[in-house]
């Protein structure tokens, strides 16, 4: 899989071609399940009378090779994306594959198609490679337990490729469908929405099959299908929402959606003074904090202020409780509004503090983004016109 939605890396593995590669914690779960399945069920049934140590050792090697093949799948997406001038923020492995997080959208339907198809093609290639190695090892009378793991890896990579070709996002088949519909309609957003709806239908279908297997056949494995189907539906909906936001922000700049001249606090003010003089008369829930020279020193939220014991507020300065703003969350007013997407808000709210000539001139929070979405729904024909939406 590939997508714009960020999934946080629980375990960082390093960099490949300059791209941060990591794992979500769910990879640990799937690796444990693969090792257990191979060592306890698959290998003893196919190659009996081996020691437990052999089964477990081969199972661990097989699971590592399987995760490596998943990583190759995502790296293929990233390489083709870079070929089309799209930067790749990160690659994150998770229980159903991986996500290559791209900086922007493919420029054309052709680019979208090539980026999408690179992953399944790599999985098919891995399946063929493992299959050929298994045949060669068997012909050379190699240990049967190793040749069978190679055969299993071959089959699993082919299954992964076929599964990923199902025509619905967030699967690669959904990207392929989107590219084909984009080419046909000439409208990327329309194509993307159709692919997302298809992904939700596929997810529901997989969940229903899992429930049927669970209750009609009394097979506990049906729970996995239910879980996979639920994940697909959730991710398809998230991508559908993300695409709607991108469509609403098309053609807009940060200055067009920011809250202009927000209420701010001085780093040397105590919390009691700031609450009485600013917070109680403001409609904001987040406030930039300024240093003595008027530059950005951080931000505070009303939630953070409320957690300070009343008795300590008079002796606590705003600068002491302000949260630093990472450089990635400082924006220029002339930057594309869509550049603020694809990352989690700071403290759940702040998308960007807007700086011009070293002074705070605006702020973008999830509230401003909701206003843009509301305007887009009320006036769909005006989506993307930057003179139509402006917070004040």
Buried (B, 14 or more C-beta within 10 A) or exposed (E): BBBBBBBEBBEEBEEBEEBBBBBBEBBEEBBEEBBEBBBBEBBBEBBEEBEEEBBBBBBBBBBEBBBEBBBBBBBBBBBBBBEBEBEBBBBBBBBBBBBBBBEBBBEBBEBBBBBBBBBBBBBBBBBEBBBEBBBEBBEEEBEBBBBBBBBBBBBBBBEBBBBBBBBBBBBBBBBBBBBBBBBEEEEBBBBBBBBBBBBBBBBBBBBEBBBEBBEEEEBEEBEBBBBBBBBBBEBBBBBBEBBBBBBBBBBBBBBBBBBEEBBBBBBBBBBBBBBEEBBEEEEBBBBBBBBEEEEBBBBBBBEBBEEBEEEEBEEBBBBEBBBEBEEEBEBBBEBBBBBBBBBEBBBEBBBBBBBEEEEBBBBBBBBBBEBBBEBBEEEEEEBBEBEBBBBE
